[in-house]
């Protein structure tokens, strides 16, 4: 199977090979390149900034210790984000955090039944409302939205990271968007 390779993939592979050859200081490149995104992924699952920082460090330790297991057949970034996702979820389970499940009262509503008043408000208000609604989402849902919209990852990549089927990711994204639109419209009417 021929896979599209971009410069970032080649760059990552170069540094990974250098690390495997014993040049461990090359790992700093990997950390610098992906630290913010790993922190974002972890932060969408674990809401405490201190916990997110600790788990982000743990992710990079795991990545460093597991580099010999990375097969260069897949994209490094997908492998890394999967480790970040799994580590954060595992930490949540260890700490037995409970999250409210988002009610699906709006799921049977037609998309056009949800008022599109979002277009009528300022960008600042949209961002404020978006932040409020994102915090209402269960961590996995907030992460899906973040990966898809804020980090421009493909549904295929999200599927690989979260271990959900492509169809499942599409359904979840649709449901989450519907919920967010519904909740933002409720906030606008307040």
Secondary structure, 3 states (H helix, E strand, C coil): CCCCCCHHHHHHHHHHHHHHCCCHHHHHHHHHHHHHHHHHHHHHHCCCHHHHHHHHHHHHHHHHHHHHHCCCCCCHHHHHHHHHHHHHHHHHHHHCCCCCCCCCCCCCCCHHHCCCHHHHCCHHHHHHHHHHHHHHCCHHHHHHHHHHHHCCCCHHHHHHHHCCCHHHHHHHHHHHHHHHHHHHHHHHHC
